[in-house]
């Protein structure tokens, strides 16, 4: 188990959590008291996305996460380069093409 000091707080990171989960889809919903972030993996040829992790946050912590992500993206882009988000190609029904690389 790895331990980290962050803001004067001991944070324990077990080996299985440290490996993380790959996600290429995030589904975000909210109520008046919480934000729910579901992280899933979509694979070509598989009809169903599988949720790997669910994080539930208070609205205040969701906003702090948003700010932290914005700050980190700015730092990343200033060091490594702009993150380009490709425009998905439309399929015959107007929706995105699924399962194509």
C-alpha positions in Angstrom: 0.0 0.0 0.0 1.3 3.4 -0.9 0.7 6.4 1.3 0.7 10.0 0.1 0.6 13.3 2.0 -1.9 15.7 0.3 -2.9 18.9 2.1 -1.6 17.6 5.4 -3.8 14.5 5.1 -2.6 10.9 4.9 -4.1 9.2 1.9 -3.8 5.4 1.6 -3.7 3.9 -1.9 -4.0 0.1 -2.0 -2.4 -1.8 -4.9 -5.7 -2.8 -6.5 -7.0 0.7 -6.5 -3.7 2.1 -7.7 -4.0 0.1 -10.9 -7.1 2.0 -11.8 -9.8 1.3 -14.4 -9.8 2.4 -18.0 -12.8 4.4 -19.1 -13.7 6.0 -22.4 -17.3 7.1 -21.4 -18.5 9.1 -18.5 -22.2 9.4 -17.7 -23.1 12.3 -15.4 -26.4 12.8 -13.6 -27.5 14.8 -10.6 -30.2 15.5 -8.1 -30.6 18.5 -5.8 -28.1 17.0 -3.3 -25.5 15.0 -5.3 -23.7 14.5 -8.6 -23.3 10.9 -9.9 -20.4 10.1 -12.2 -20.5 6.7 -13.9 -17.3 5.7 -15.7 -17.8 3.0 -18.4 -15.8 1.2 -21.1 -17.3 1.0 -24.6 -15.6 -1.7 -26.8 -16.0 -2.1 -30.6 -18.5 -4.9 -31.4 -19.9 -5.0 -27.9 -23.5 -3.7 -27.6 -23.4 -2.9 -23.9 -21.1 -0.5 -22.1 -19.9 -1.7 -18.8 -19.8 0.7 -15.8 -16.5 0.2 -14.0 -16.8 2.8 -11.3 -19.4 5.1 -9.8 -18.4 8.3 -7.9 -21.0 10.2 -5.9 -20.2 13.8 -5.0 -21.9 16.7 -3.3 -22.5 19.7 -5.6 -19.7 21.6 -3.9 -17.2 18.8 -4.5 -18.4 18.4 -8.1 -17.6 22.1 -8.7 -14.2 21.7 -7.0 -13.5 18.7 -9.3 -14.5 20.8 -12.3 -12.2 23.6 -11.3 -9.3 21.2 -10.7 -9.8 19.5 -14.0 -9.9 22.9 -15.8 -6.6 23.9 -14.1 -4.9 20.6 -14.9 -6.0 20.7 -18.5 -4.6 24.2 -18.9 -1.3 23.0 -17.4 -1.3 19.9 -19.6 -1.9 21.9 -22.8 0.7 24.5 -22.0 3.3 21.7 -21.5 2.3 19.0 -24.0 0.0 20.7 -26.5 -3.7 21.3 -27.2 -6.1 18.5 -26.7 -8.1 18.1 -29.9 -11.6 16.6 -29.7 -12.5 15.0 -33.1 -16.0 15.6 -34.5 -17.7 12.2 -34.8 -18.7 11.1 -38.3 -22.4 10.6 -38.7 -23.8 7.2 -39.6 -26.7 6.7 -42.1 -29.3 7.5 -39.4 -27.5 10.7 -38.4 -26.0 9.2 -35.2 -22.3 8.4 -34.6 -20.8 5.3 -36.3 -20.3 2.7 -33.6 -17.6 0.0 -33.6 -15.4 1.5 -36.2 -11.8 2.4 -35.7 
